[in-house]
Amino acid sequence: MNIKDAEILAKRLIREHLDDSWTFRWNKRKAAFGICNYNTRKIELSSVLTELEDPFYVEQTILHEIAHALVGYAAGHNREWKRCARELGVVNPKSRRNISGNTKPAYKWAIKYNGEIVKGYHRKPNKDMFTRVHNMYLTNKVHTKGKLYIEEVA
């Protein structure tokens, strides 16, 4: 989604559901798409990941974080938070599916074993990782040594 459109959407949703003490902020995280920062009273989105997602998923993430702000830190992802998230319009709080129902890849690059992703990366791993991957193996599965590989995820 376009960054400018995402920011407009985030600010509008924050205004609609939270009091004036809450604001919006971008961050550069690559592992967390959205964050509710209770200390600074900010809803944050990753600018890096927002550009890779469709508008539906961006809106779902913003609403997910707003639900956290409404129920408080102690709630985590408990029953109260889930109820609040659903009331805000969050379809499936844990889903990585886009509006068409297709699973979207969470990563651009991945270490794979037998065609399955075992570790994902949002950007291309460094050259050293390509060299080391052949000596790596899955935890408690020594038989996987030499069978892991790095591949770009479509």
Secondary structure, 3 states (H helix, E strand, C coil): CCHHHHHHHHHHHHHHHCCCCCEEEEECCCCCCEEEECCCCEEEEEHHHHCCCCHHHHHHHHHHHHHHHHHCHHHCCCHHHHHHHHHHCCCCCCCCECCCCCECCCCCEEEEECCEEEEEECCCCCHHHHHHHHHCCECCEHHHCCCCEEEECC
